[in-house]
Amino acid sequence: MERKWVHFLYASGGIVLLYLLIRTGEWLWSYFGKPKPLVLYSISFVVAAVSVWLAWRNEELFTLASECVTHLGKVTWPTRKETMAATVVVIITVIIASFILGIFDGVWSYLTRLIYG
């Protein structure tokens, strides 16, 4: 079961790499003229496919990816209730920190106006 997730990881990485290569190629090519989509997409596809194939054939990298998938399977993910509680704590902490920084900014502005104004 874990191998299918490793293959999914490689396929997803290939799609992301293809997208990034296309966007980077469009950006670079736009400096020299209008990009030719067929050439750009073909080159990007070949580079992404070869990169994914080489990474997939690399035994050390494939083993590392398999170990990552195995360890992620052992992770205990928080429940919805725990996630909501942690989110509330973060929101309250941000509000308090914003209030404190707002007070500091007001005091600093007042002191700056007294000195320079």
N, C-alpha and C positions, 0 to 999 in steps of 0.2 A: 504493500500500500504506500510505503514511503517513497518508492521510486517514481510513482506517478506525480507526486508533488515536486520532486526534483526536476522532472521533465517539464512540468508546468512552470517552474521557476525559470528554467532556461528559455522556454518559449516566451514567457512574459518579458524577460530581459531582452530577448531578440526584438520584440515588438517595440519596446521602449527605445532601444538602440536605433532601430530603423526610423522612428519618429524624430529622434534627436539628430540623426544624420541628415534627414531631409530638411529639417528646419535650419540646421547649421549651413548646409549646402545652399539653400535659398538665400540665406543672409550673406554668405560670402560671394555668391554668384551675382547678387544684385548690385555689387560695387562695379562689376564689369559689364553689365547689361541685363537683359531680361533672361531669367533662368529657363532652360529647356526642360520641361517636366519629365519627359521620357528618359532623357540621359541621366538627370538627377536621381529619379526614382530607381532606375536600373542600377546605377553605381551604388546608391545607398542600400538597396536590397542585397546586392552581392556582398558588400562589405559587412553588413549585419549578419547575413547567413554564414559567411566564412568565419566571422568572429564567434558566433554561437556554436558552430560546429567544432572549432578548435577548442573552445572552452569545454564543450561537452565531451570531447575525446580526451581531455587532460584528466588522467586518473586521480591525481592529487586534488584538483579542484572539484571533481565530481564527488569524491569522498568527503571533502569539506562541506559541500552543499547537502549531502545525505546526513551528515552529523548535525548540521543546523536544523534540518527538518525533524530529525529525531528529537533533538532537545526542545524544539518548539512544541512538539507533541506532549512533552512532560510539563509544560508550563501550566500553572493553575491561574486561569483568567478570572478577574474579579466579576462578581455578580452585578446585575443591573443596580441593585440597591447600594452596593459598595461604590460603584462608579458615580451614582447620583450624589452620595454623601461626600465623596472626594471633590466632585465638581462644585458643590455648594461651599465647601471649605476654601477652595481656590478663589471663587467669586468674592466671598466675604473678605479674604485676605487682600485681594486686589483693591477692593473698595476702601479698606482701612489704609492700605499703603498710599492710595491716591489722595485720600483725605490728609494724611500726614505730609505728603509732598506738596499738596496745595497750600497748606498752612505755612510750610517752610518757604515756598515760592512767594507767598504774600508778604511774609516778614522780610525776606530778602529784597523784594521790590520796594517796600517801604523804606528800608535802611538805605538802599541805593539812591532813592529819590531824596532822602535827607542829606546824603553826602554830596551828590552831584547836582541836585536840583536847586 
